[in-house]
Amino acid sequence: MLKNILFADDDANIVEIYRESLEREGFEVPIAGDGLAAMRSLHHTKPDLVILDLMMPKFDGVDVLKFIRANPDLKHTKVVIFSNATPTANIAIDAEKIGADAFLFKLTCTPEKLINVVKPLLCDDPASEEQLKL
């Protein structure tokens, strides 16, 4: 079954690079260019996983993550924070407390690294997921 990954980021260049790589791996990848678009898309796409930038217009990534975790139909959706906010920044700490499944620093990430984080999260293997904890 084709896995659906919502990619929420306001940088179109970043989205295109990673989207192409994810699609080559067989994922369906709808995109959202801001937090409001991400929230709207979540209801329609019901993604298996969300790749979420923390710093976006309209609603930031923490707001979107709170929305996901508060919604009974979405609360178990896997979320990968994909941001230039350092994991020690307040916004990243907030994302961890709310329940992000993994954190990737954009500056040092590659499409291969992203895929290596996404695949174990989607395979429903608790042992693989434990290695990805923030």
N, C-alpha and C positions, 0 to 999 in steps of 0.2 A: 504494500500500500504506500502511495506517495505521501511523504511527510511534508507538512506545511510549516514554513518558518516565516514569521512576520519580521521584517527588517525595518526598524524604526530609527531613522537617523536623518538629520537635516543637511548632510553633506552628500550631494548627488554623486560626486566622484567616488567617494568611499563606498557608497551603496552599490554602484555599478560594478566596481572591482570585485567586491565580495559576493554580490548576487550572482554574477557569472560563474564564479567558482562553486558556489552552493548548487546552482542549477546543473552544472556538469556532474555533480555528485548525485543527482537525481531528486533534489528537493524542489518543491514549489515555493517560490519566494515573492510574495506580495510585499510592497513597500509602503511606508508611511513617512512623510517628510517632516512631521511635527507631532507633538504629543496628542493633540486633539484628533488628528487623522489616525493615529495609532489606536486610540480608544474607540473610535468609530469602526475601524477595521476589525478590531478584536471580536466584535459581535457578529460580523459577517463571515470572517474567515475561520474562527475558532482554531487558531494555530496550535501546533504541537509544541512549538517553542517560539520565543520572542527574543530577537537580538535587539537590545535597547540602549541607545545613547542616553546619557544622563542629562546633557545640556542641549535642549531643543527648545524651539519657540512654542508658544501657546500653553503647553504643559510640559514640565521637565520629566525626565525619566523616572524620578522617584514618585511623582504623581501618577504616572502610568503604571508603575509597579504596584502602588497602593490600590489602584483601580483593579488590577488583575487579581491581587490577593483577596480583595473584598468581594469579588463576584463569584458566587457559588459555581457557575459554569466554567470559570476560567482559573480558579484559585490553584489548581494543580498544574497549570501550564508552566513549563520550564522557561526560565528567563536567564539570558546571558547578558550581563552588563558589558557594553562595548563602548569605552569612553576614554577620553584623555584626562578625565579627572583621576588623580592618583588614588589608589585604594585607601590612602590615609586621609584623604580630603573628607570633609563633613558629608558631602552629598554621597560619596561612595560608602561611607560608614552607614548612612541612613539606608541605602539600598541593601546592604548586607543584613541589617536588622529586620528589614521588611521581608526578606526572603529571596534574594537573588540566588540563583543556583551556581553561577560562576561569574568571574570578573576578568575581562581582557582589556589590557591597556592598548589603545589604538596605535600609539606611537611605535610599539614593538611587536605588534601583531602582523601576521601574514595570513593569506587565505588558508594555507595549510594548517596553521595553528588553530584558526577558527574552526575549521572542519574537524580537527582532532578533539576539540572541546564539545562541539555540537553532537557528533555521532554517539558518544557514550551516554549523553543525556537523553537521547531519543531511543536508545536500545532497551530502556527499562531494566538496566543491570545495576543494582545498588552498589556493588563492589566498584564498578567503573565510575559511578557518580561520586563516591566517597573521595576519590583522588582529585576531584575538581573543586572541592569545597573552598570557599573564599579564605 
